[in-house]
Amino acid sequence: MPQPATLIQLLGAGCFGAIIGWHVYYLNRHRRDAVQLTDLVTLVGILGGAAILKVFPEASDLFGAYGIGLFVGFFGYLLMLVRLVSVSRNFDFDWFLDGRSKRPEGPYEIPAGVAQPVRPPMERGGSPSSGS
């Protein structure tokens, strides 16, 4: 019978899961191409593949902490976006739908050649100004 996980092991598994969850949400949020079946297979491999089950055995406290960490990281990213959009004067909740934002006014500017314009989520190739 395996011995129970220590607090530090549970915290480590939870934090690792939170990092993976945050990164998965980020990758899906900034995707450029259409969703494909291989994306789902890759995601399942990342979240519950053989390597993860080797590190955090199935039905163990460590796997439970990892799952909670995935939840916290994935939805923490979403909640952070909601919070940042709600306090911004340049964005409103339409940004979540199609990437709309207000143009900067006053002393704000985007120096030429320094920053690429932000694209709406899930847009296919090209910049918004190129018409593609």
C-alpha positions, 0 to 999 in steps of 0.5 A: 500500500502506498504511503500518503502524500506529504503536504509539500508533495500535494502543494507541488502537484497542485502548483504544477497543475496550475502552471499547466492549466494556465498555459493550456488556457493561454495557448487556446486563447491565442490560437491562430488556426482552426481547432483540429482533432490532433489538438484534442489528442495533444491536450489529453496527452498533456493533462492525463498522459502516461508521463503524468500518471507515472509522476502522479499515480491514478487515484492518489492524493497527488493526482487529485492535487494535480487536477485541482491545480489544473482547474485553478490555473485554467480558470484563474487565467480566465478570471484574471482576464475578466478582472483586467478587462473590467478595470481597463478604460480601453477594453470592455466585454466585447473584447471577449467576443471579437477582440474589439477595443478602444484606440488609445487617446491622449499621451498614449502611442504605440511606437512604430516597429516596436509592437505588433497590433493585437489580434482578436482571438482565433483569427486566421493569419495576417494582421487585422489591417491586411484584410486577410 
